[in-house]
Amino acid sequence: MSVRVIYMAKTIKEQVAQCIKEVRPQLQADGGDIELVDVENGIVKVKLKGACNGCPMSAMTLQYGVINCIKKRVPEIKNVEVVQ
């Protein structure tokens, strides 16, 4: 008896969503959150919420948490933008 395993490739948006899901607990622990708004033409758009919105450290969090994770796993992504 043989078993066939079929791997379904995740879309770019699904891969980005997975990265955001992984960093979200750290943001939530500090009273913030992040929402994936859209992925289009290699640009990820996110919304920072709660304590992250307007926080002076949010740029660092975005760069070292979110962007690094996304760019390592999804090399097709060119940039991550924060939208309101």
Backbone torsions as a table, in degrees:
resi	resn	phi	psi	omega
1	MET	NA	128.1	178.1
2	SER	-112.5	149.8	-180.0
3	VAL	-115.9	128.5	176.5
4	ARG	-99.8	132.8	176.6
5	VAL	-113.3	125.5	179.3
6	ILE	-109.1	120.6	178.2
7	TYR	-95.8	125.6	177.6
8	MET	-97.1	124.4	179.3
9	ALA	-68.4	133.3	176.6
10	LYS	-78.0	147.6	176.2
11	THR	-71.6	165.1	177.9
12	ILE	-58.9	-42.8	-179.7
13	LYS	-62.3	-39.2	178.3
14	GLU	-66.1	-38.3	178.5
15	GLN	-66.0	-42.0	177.6
16	VAL	-63.9	-43.6	179.1
17	ALA	-60.0	-37.0	178.3
18	GLN	-64.9	-42.1	177.5
19	CYS	-61.4	-44.6	-180.0
20	ILE	-64.3	-39.5	178.2
21	LYS	-60.1	-35.5	-178.7
22	GLU	-74.5	-33.1	-179.8
23	VAL	-89.9	-16.4	-177.6
24	ARG	-54.6	-42.5	-179.0
25	PRO	-58.8	-35.8	178.1
26	GLN	-66.4	-39.4	178.5
27	LEU	-68.0	-42.1	-179.3
28	GLN	-66.1	-31.3	178.6
29	ALA	-63.9	-25.4	179.0
30	ASP	-101.7	12.9	176.7
31	GLY	87.3	11.7	-179.9
32	GLY	-114.4	-174.6	177.2
33	ASP	-165.9	168.1	179.2
34	ILE	-139.1	141.6	179.8
35	GLU	-125.5	132.2	174.2
36	LEU	-79.5	118.7	-178.5
37	VAL	-91.9	-47.6	-176.6
38	ASP	-166.4	158.9	171.3
39	VAL	-133.1	118.3	-176.7
40	GLU	-149.3	129.0	177.5
41	ASN	52.7	39.9	177.6
42	GLY	79.6	7.9	179.3
43	ILE	-113.4	126.0	176.7
44	VAL	-97.9	132.6	176.7
45	LYS	-114.8	125.7	-180.0
46	VAL	-126.5	158.7	175.5
47	LYS	-120.6	126.5	176.1
48	LEU	-89.5	137.0	-175.1
49	LYS	-126.6	167.4	175.9
50	GLY	60.7	-136.3	-177.6
51	ALA	-64.5	-21.6	179.6
52	CYS	-71.8	-29.8	-178.7
53	ASN	-69.7	111.4	179.1
54	GLY	88.0	-1.9	179.7
55	CYS	-70.5	134.8	179.3
56	PRO	-61.8	-24.4	-178.9
57	MET	-89.7	-1.7	-175.5
58	SER	-63.2	-33.1	178.4
59	ALA	-64.0	-40.3	179.4
60	MET	-68.9	-42.2	177.8
61	THR	-60.7	-44.1	-179.8
62	LEU	-61.8	-47.5	-177.0
63	GLN	-66.1	-53.2	-171.8
64	TYR	-85.5	-17.5	177.8
65	GLY	-102.1	-67.4	-172.0
66	VAL	-72.6	-56.0	-174.7
67	ILE	-62.5	-45.3	-179.6
68	ASN	-60.2	-43.6	179.0
69	CYS	-62.2	-47.3	-177.1
70	ILE	-63.8	-47.9	-175.8
71	LYS	-68.4	-29.4	176.5
72	LYS	-68.4	-41.6	-174.7
73	ARG	-91.4	-26.2	-175.7
74	VAL	-129.7	79.2	-174.9
75	PRO	-63.1	-13.8	177.9
76	GLU	-69.9	-17.3	-178.1
77	ILE	-77.5	128.8	-179.7
78	LYS	-94.0	-35.7	-174.7
79	ASN	-157.9	158.9	174.8
80	VAL	-124.0	126.5	-179.3
81	GLU	-117.5	143.2	174.4
82	VAL	-94.5	128.3	176.9
83	VAL	-116.0	160.8	-179.8
84	GLN	-94.2	NA	NA
